[in-house]
Amino acid sequence: MLKRKTGKIALGFAAAFSASAALATVAQARDLTIVSWGGAYQDAQKKVYFEPFKKATGVGMNDESWDGGVGVLRAKVQGGAATWDVVQVESDELAVGCEEGLFEKLDYSKIGGEAAYIPPSVNPCGVGAILYDFVLGYDKDKLKDAPKGWADFFDTKKIPGKRGLRQGPKTTLEIALMADGVAPKDVYKVLATDEGIERAFRKLDTIKGDIVWWKAGAQPPQLLASGEVVMTSVYNGRIDMANKNEKKNFGMVWDGALFTLDSWVILKGSPNKDAAYKFLDFAGKAENQSKLSENIAYGTSNKDAAALIQPAVLKNLPTAPDNIKNAVEINVAFWLENIDRLTERFNKWAAK
Amino acid sequence: MTDALLTGADASTEVPLKRRLRRAERTRQVKALALVAPLLVFLLFTFAGPIAGMLWRAVDDREVRQALPKTVAALANWDGKDLPDEKAYAALASDILSARGAGTIAIAAKRLNYALNGFRTILTGTARHLKTAPEPDTAKETLGKINPAWRERTTWTTIKDAGGPVTGFYLLAALDLTRNVDGAIVSAPPDQAIYREIFARTFLISLGVTVLCLILGFPVAYLLATLPPRRSNLLMIFVLLPFWTSLLVRTCAWIVLLQSKGVVNDSLHWLGIIDEPLRLIYNRFGVCVAMTHVLLPFMILPLYSSMKAISPAYMRAAASLGAPPLTAFLRIYLPQTLPGIGAGGLLVFILALGYYITPALVGGAADQMISYFIALYTTETANWGLASALGAVLLLATILLALVYGKLVQGQQVTGGMKN
């Protein structure tokens, strides 16, 4: 009796200590589980992807939402209790998770072939879902002269008031450099040097007292609406939604925007791989993707989707030719290498 | 012979008695243990086990060893004075080739990049360019050509230090320390040395909030303890209602109140007290206000329960013996509330240490507490070693504080200076 108990305790310790050792789990028969970002975005996905997919294929599926973080996926997969199958991830989660072997390698022949997708969205571990931007957002009702770009964002004489930026070095340093006159295409070249990093922080110093730092995507529209800030960096879809659903009059500057992709991945060891591929194939089709863009202002990954979208909608998408002309893709490799060091550097600067 | 028999008999009756006693004692202990066993096992499983596992991650360092086993073995006897010999280079080349096949290169690269920024590029770049195993005796030359970093001593000491199986690297990093190329412990470079400052900030904010809670909570608790039940019950509901409201709701309510076009600023403006809105939020002030509000009930309730037990007769006796009100309060009443102050203070302080949501929402970039960084490294950058090390330092500091508190309380004699 007692012996069995100590065995149990030992087992408990073993389980806790070897969190890295994936425990063999019995694949339970459960429905396909798809995980996305929640909010209005997931509502749009439900409308154009999830519900029609269930109807069209008869596959049992349910959807959940999450807040991101590769640590969460690592815990899911390594803990051996992965209750998720298909997850939408950001570009850095895709890269790190791919390196750590958290995702299944995709067989593109099952989802329409690589040629069907725009090049940046093709990755061995995941396939592009949406393309979106960090843009400069402002309230047209409050600003008589619209800002032209990041240089105006840093010009408190021309446009007085507070500015919102995302807390942390990512996106902040790129924006500071563009404001300081670095061309969008050269941003990461400059940022790769110590001098470039110094330059970015020097530029940030000029408006340090006027910055309100936001942490979650829902905050910037809130900050604009309450008049706490006059301009802010913000996801383009959030501005669009505030204008549509809350009758706001917010404007965006596409010049010098930072764009990035979210991708669909299949978690390693998913018991529902076939159903997962069926879903990715469905969500990758041009006619389905064009419907998503009409519901929410994000660009999509299928090459032929843009042709099916009404011109009025298209001009507000990150993938519209005019909008992507002067945009920079957030450099995942750079941030993987430097995020910890620059996060420390950023907090050092903030505390000064 | 008979003597021997007798003593033997004596001995044989005495020993079993002792033994029987011991056995009875043991049976009692086993029964007691059996009664608490389910709870004990539950706690081990859900509490002690995971925490031990978390702490273990702060020193666990097997990623490089698993990805580059031959290199780690070859460097075991290297003194670190000059560049390692040809054997180590050949081992590294062969490790890189097999790790590339197994897909473990990036994991080692990530770990080495923590210690030496840029290592990710060095290792993954080398893996990309190294097509086949170099000819015998040319490994050093080949690797040096691919990336000049392989001709640097620091590159190799970094690999040796990360060879595991356990490391002090993360714990040192959590205290702003690092090992230099010669293995001596030195301060981290100034632009990366932030954690001591953040621990200090965390303790300072917690202390400030505790003091504010005490100043605000003491009179309220006194009122609660001395009012007639009917009115004190109503007041108690006012204390408990926010206590039952979601933390997030209360934090967001403060944003509405304190923002530059919020209720407080608008009222002050309307009254003509200010022309420009005051900065009441996204700074230290906002953090202290919101956290004090959220934690106030944790101070009031222990204070209330200790005050409830104080008989009003003491104060009356002090007054009749000629003590002025202040003296009576300081020498009779206050000492009797010390246990409540101690319990409330410790509770608020320790809860405040781990606060995350409130400072994240109402604080600026310079007001984030240590929990923000633990969360950042746990979920976003997946640097679990550093996250665990920061957690371990916080846990240790908290335990030390609790021990000091315990000592202080034990030394207290709550007699209110009325020793004869």
Interface residues (C-beta under 8 A of the other chain):
Chain A: L2 K5 K8 I9 G12 F13 A15 A16 F17 A19 D67 G68 G69 V70 G71 V72 R74 V96 E99 E100 G101 K162 Q167 I211 V212 W213 K215 S226 G227 E228 L336 E337 N338 I339 D340 R341 T343 E344 R345 F346 N347 K348 A350 A351
Chain B: V30 L33 A37 V41 L44 F45 G49 P50 A52 G53 W56 R57 G103 A106 I107 K110 N113 Y114 N117 G118 R120 T121 P190 D191 Q192 A193 I194 E197 I198 R201 Q259 S260 K261 G262 Y282 A360 L361 G364 A365 A366 Q368 F373 L376 Y377 T378 T379 E380 T381 A382 N383 W384 L386
